[in-house]
Amino acid sequence: MFDLDRTIAELHEEAARRTGLRNFGPETYREPLAMLARHLGDEGYSEIGRDVFREDLILVLVGRLIREDAWARNPAYSQRTIDRPLVICGVPRTGTTALHKLLSVDPQFQGLDNWITSWPVPRPPRAEWPQVQGFRDAQARLERLFEQIPELRISHEMVADEVDECLQVLRLDFVSYFFPATYDVPDYFSWFQEQDETFAYRRLADTLRLVGLRDDRKWLLKNPGHLGQIDALLTAFPDARVIVTHRDPVKALPSLCSVLAGGRKLVFADPDLRQMGPREVDYWGRAKQAADDARTRFDASQFLDVDHRDFHRDPMGIVRQIYDQFELELDQAVATAMEQWLAANPAGKHGEHRYTLSDYGLDEARIRDALGKG
């Protein structure tokens, strides 16, 4: 018989064993953790699915332990300022990742490196990363992930030493769309949609102060989910400069479902992929509406809209538009490096990403009703 209390205790014990630490931080995470851990007792997992879910929960607890310890060891982080971060958001599959990685070529920016989102510490010199346990763990974890879901490299490649999403830090507080997007957790999803995420965003800001403790460069951030949390984002980062990406949602939404489907097929023995589409349409439709409403309350000059078609047609033109809008300097050597990155990373580098509306229970009318033209 499944024992929830015992399961939660075992999750904490395993995280503590891996780190040698015991301070998990504020108790606010325990309620959502319990909602998620309860589903470890569900039926329907694949041969490795339950272990994958369990490992995700442990990984988040490990990140909490590392961060609390690093905050305690480095109190000077609280005195750091985050000045005018550049933030990319938008409905997923609208070009956020490509734009993020292109801009990260510019050395005037620092970002959240993939490995450090799960092992938040003051960022050491890059030459030392191979000696850091969190970096080695991230490399091994991504290697296993791409072995398990090879198609993910086509749709959403991740690299341990490249920039990644704020989502990975925000989930450390267990208030994150990551969980319902990946697992069947309906009670958690209902709870999550009623939450104010400002607390998690303030802790994201403190995490950036910690990671960038010895780095004075400007912050470059990206997370599609910021779209529905503009108020929380600008509470934590009042002078943020926000890039909002756009794409025809009839193309973006099935593409998103295709990415998520790889994880579902890994975790569940017989996943019903047709349930994914309506949920994603409803969630991102609400996020887009929340963003539209929130933007009326802030200075319009803090925002810049980027169309996916324009970015693919003239990526460097979009880069220059961003730099002009937000008064950033684009060095010619950096522009050349960006052009080289674009040449080395063409669309479809790892293969063609195929998907259809019907695969995920989608139809154009429902998408248009929720998201319009994007």
Secondary structure as the mmCIF struct_conf table of DSSP 4:
data_model
#
loop_
_struct_conf.conf_type_id
_struct_conf.id
_struct_conf.beg_label_comp_id
_struct_conf.beg_label_asym_id
_struct_conf.beg_label_seq_id
_struct_conf.end_label_comp_id
_struct_conf.end_label_asym_id
_struct_conf.end_label_seq_id
HELX_RH_AL_P HELX_RH_AL_P1 LEU A 4 THR A 19
BEND BEND1 GLY A 20 GLY A 20
HELX_RH_3T_P HELX_RH_3T_P1 GLU A 27 TYR A 29
HELX_RH_AL_P HELX_RH_AL_P2 ARG A 30 ALA A 37
HELX_RH_3T_P HELX_RH_3T_P2 ARG A 38 GLY A 41
BEND BEND2 GLU A 43 GLU A 43
STRN STRN1 TYR A 45 TYR A 45
TURN_TY1_P TURN_TY1_P1 GLU A 47 ILE A 48
HELX_RH_AL_P HELX_RH_AL_P3 GLY A 49 ARG A 73
HELX_RH_3T_P HELX_RH_3T_P3 PRO A 75 GLN A 79
BEND BEND3 ARG A 84 ARG A 84
STRN STRN2 LEU A 86 GLY A 90
BEND BEND4 VAL A 91 VAL A 91
TURN_TY1_P TURN_TY1_P2 PRO A 92 ARG A 93
BEND BEND5 THR A 94 GLY A 95
HELX_RH_AL_P HELX_RH_AL_P4 THR A 96 LEU A 103
TURN_TY1_P TURN_TY1_P3 SER A 104 VAL A 105
BEND BEND6 ASP A 106 ASP A 106
TURN_TY1_P TURN_TY1_P4 PRO A 107 GLN A 108
STRN STRN3 PHE A 109 GLN A 110
STRN STRN4 ASP A 113 ASP A 113
HELX_RH_AL_P HELX_RH_AL_P5 ASN A 114 THR A 117
BEND BEND7 SER A 118 TRP A 119
BEND BEND8 VAL A 121 VAL A 121
HELX_LH_PP_P HELX_LH_PP_P1 PRO A 122 PRO A 125
HELX_RH_3T_P HELX_RH_3T_P4 ARG A 126 GLN A 131
BEND BEND9 VAL A 132 VAL A 132
HELX_RH_AL_P HELX_RH_AL_P6 GLN A 133 GLN A 148
TURN_TY1_P TURN_TY1_P5 PRO A 150 GLU A 151
HELX_RH_AL_P HELX_RH_AL_P7 LEU A 152 SER A 155
TURN_TY1_P TURN_TY1_P6 ALA A 160 ASP A 161
BEND BEND10 GLU A 162 GLU A 162
STRN STRN5 VAL A 163 VAL A 163
TURN_TY1_P TURN_TY1_P7 CYS A 166 CYS A 166
HELX_RH_AL_P HELX_RH_AL_P8 LEU A 167 LEU A 170
HELX_RH_3T_P HELX_RH_3T_P5 ARG A 171 ASP A 173
TURN_TY1_P TURN_TY1_P8 PHE A 174 PHE A 174
TURN_TY1_P TURN_TY1_P9 TYR A 177 TYR A 177
HELX_RH_AL_P HELX_RH_AL_P9 PHE A 178 THR A 182
BEND BEND11 TYR A 183 TYR A 183
HELX_RH_AL_P HELX_RH_AL_P10 PRO A 186 PHE A 192
TURN_TY1_P TURN_TY1_P10 GLN A 193 GLU A 194
TURN_TY1_P TURN_TY1_P11 GLU A 197 GLU A 197
HELX_RH_AL_P HELX_RH_AL_P11 THR A 198 VAL A 211
TURN_TY1_P TURN_TY1_P12 GLY A 212 ARG A 214
BEND BEND12 ARG A 217 ARG A 217
STRN STRN6 LYS A 218 LYS A 222
HELX_RH_3T_P HELX_RH_3T_P6 PRO A 224 GLN A 229
HELX_RH_AL_P HELX_RH_AL_P12 ILE A 230 ALA A 236
BEND BEND13 PHE A 237 PHE A 237
TURN_TY1_P TURN_TY1_P13 PRO A 238 ASP A 239
STRN STRN7 ARG A 241 HIS A 246
HELX_RH_AL_P HELX_RH_AL_P13 PRO A 249 VAL A 267
STRN STRN8 PHE A 268 PHE A 268
BEND BEND14 ALA A 269 ASP A 270
HELX_RH_3T_P HELX_RH_3T_P7 LEU A 273 GLN A 275
HELX_RH_AL_P HELX_RH_AL_P14 MET A 276 ARG A 295
TURN_TY1_P TURN_TY1_P14 THR A 296 ARG A 297
BEND BEND15 PHE A 298 PHE A 298
HELX_RH_3T_P HELX_RH_3T_P8 ALA A 300 GLN A 302
STRN STRN9 PHE A 303 ASP A 307
HELX_RH_AL_P HELX_RH_AL_P15 HIS A 308 ARG A 313
HELX_RH_AL_P HELX_RH_AL_P16 PRO A 315 GLN A 325
TURN_TY1_P TURN_TY1_P15 PHE A 326 GLU A 327
HELX_RH_AL_P HELX_RH_AL_P17 GLN A 332 ALA A 344
BEND BEND16 ASN A 345 ASN A 345
TURN_TY1_P TURN_TY1_P16 ALA A 347 HIS A 350
BEND BEND17 LEU A 357 LEU A 357
HELX_RH_3T_P HELX_RH_3T_P9 SER A 358 TYR A 360
TURN_TY1_P TURN_TY1_P17 GLY A 361 GLY A 361
HELX_RH_AL_P HELX_RH_AL_P18 GLU A 364 LEU A 371
TURN_TY1_P TURN_TY1_P18 GLY A 372 LYS A 373
#
